[in-house]
Amino acid sequence: MATDIRTSELKKPVDVAEYLFRRLHEVGVRAVHGLPGDYNLVALDYIPEAGLTWVGNCNELNAGYAADGYARVKGIAAMVTTFGVGELSAVNAIAGAYSEYSAVVHIVGTPSTIAQKQGMLLHHTLGNGNFDVFANMNHDISVAMAKLNDPNEAATLIDHAIRECWVQSRPVYITLPTDMVQKKIEGARLDTPIDLSYPSNDPEKEAYVVDVVLKYLHDAKNPVILVDACAIRHRVLNEVHELIKRSGLPVFVTPMGKGAVNETLPTFGGVYAGDGSDPDVRERLESSDLILSIGAIKSDFNTAGFSYHVSQLSTIDFHSNYVKVRYSEYPGVRMQGVLQKVTAKMGKLNVKPGPVATNDIPKAHQDMSDDPIISHAWFWPRMGQWLEKDDIVITETGTANFGIWETRFPEGVTALSQVLWGSIGWSVGACQGAAIAAKELGIKRTILFVGDGSFQLTAQEVSTMIRRELNPIIFLICNKGYTIERFIHGMDAEYNDIQEWKNKDLLDVFGADPKKSKSYQVRTKQELHDLFNDKHFSSAPYIQFVELYMEREDAPIALKLTAEASARNSAKI
């Protein structure tokens, strides 16, 4: 049986919970999401003492979504749930964070180590004496598991979990039994920060890979750069931008890579997603004889139904733990060092210009008087004209995720979406987390685009935004249900319909101060044009809620093409 470390032997004794929360503060966390439960209550008392803010969410699923959104803005996040009922409610969100490489530290308050060893019949259990079952469920969606059952090991396990969370950019799982919260451990370790540096490449292997990349790059007649989500998650955007600027090559992003590149650069060409791409983008990228693909995640929705028309023979893939040149893979060679050295050594390249992305509204949709109804073809480029530098933009799975492809961002915009995991309702919780992160960083505007169907899954998190005095601008796309599902299957099916809510009343229902909140209904292009030109609205002084009405059977062209491909793929399977 493990025994406590004698306090007299410790140089700077601190409680386990204090150590944990101080380490989270050290790596940049300032807000902790989650819900209270009797197995975590004492631990929660340590949060303000560590300089952290307890957010408090409406449910654990929303808390997980919020932590995901916070992590995407700040780099890492933390949430606290209670054993069994709480942690399982968060599993969907944690799985999404794992799928999409979002660094969330999930802390679970558990029954005491004594109760677990005795197999006591406690509430929130399955009644079979198995206290490992929920941890086992989390095993495959966590890159590290830290069960703080022994004070002799607690500090080491905490440090290891937080480091793995940061370096791998994926969730970790920490259990904190009730009788471990106040156990004393060595606080002197806190004087030495956790090493968050990435492992260095073997110099000889890295030099060889750099030479191979340069050979193909110099031989190429019309190379391009394609940037995807893992360039964001694995923190190589500085290296990517240096490569873009020095090379002068045309650069494109994938749907999941939206926001990775400064879209005001003259070489930015837009979003590439196979058959879902703008024709000029598709032609330029697919005619290239060499694609420098950085951080690719080639999922179905990220490739418009696996519709890439690009050969691996003309591709060099850069990843967090390997580089692949054509069909030759070099494991253990991280992209950071390779990109730095390729950029430094590449010299002059063959550059063939590509298309230039704009926020120009298509001519067929420009008239606001004869065609007053807001369409997706008009809305997304018009909205792009309204966006400002450093905005945070969150788009929901559905029409918004696809419509945003048609928007060219100002410099510094952070884009949040969940293209791979695709859990509807995610964006509302993620908006709350992102808005808190924005407040901490001094970023003025957090903007959410969500459909009325998705919104109904997580709408109560708007009340958390109100309680925390956040100022997001929420655009609710009202189109009578699950539009993305309609285009995949069942355009007129009842299961794609929803009960329409009086959404404009929700800020009042959730208790918002009328002087610190405002709701709008927008049904025409002119009304939306006027709203975008309203300086008070655009200054985001407080939470604002916009009901944005669109036709039920209208959708971005990219969504229609991807939905058709998805339906075909499902039929094959």
Order of alpha helices (4+ residues) and beta strands (2+ residues): beta-alpha-beta-alpha-alpha-beta-alpha-beta-alpha-alpha-beta-alpha-alpha-beta-alpha-beta-beta-alpha-beta-alpha-alpha-beta-beta-alpha-beta-beta-beta-beta-alpha-alpha-beta-alpha-beta-alpha-beta-alpha-alpha-beta-alpha-alpha-beta-alpha-alpha-beta-alpha
